[in-house]
Amino acid sequence: MTADSINHPKHYTKGKIEPIDFINANDMDYLEGNIIKYISRYKYKGGIEDLEKAGFYLKMLIQRERSGGDIDE
């Protein structure tokens, strides 16, 4: 594994901005960041599984917003 595959994996560098830079620049939290991460890489890494992971975090984010911040199931 090279340093580039750790710091700048190919599945995150296909666009004009790396997801981590977008997430940090927009002060996104864990749930929001994971949604961005999985959506931005699904074509290049995990396919449908990455979309399902994004959906998992999106459902949690919706639940949190509806409940005013409580995400207990």
Helices and strands as residue ranges (DSSP letters): H 3-7, G 10-12, H 19-25, H 30-41, H 48-66
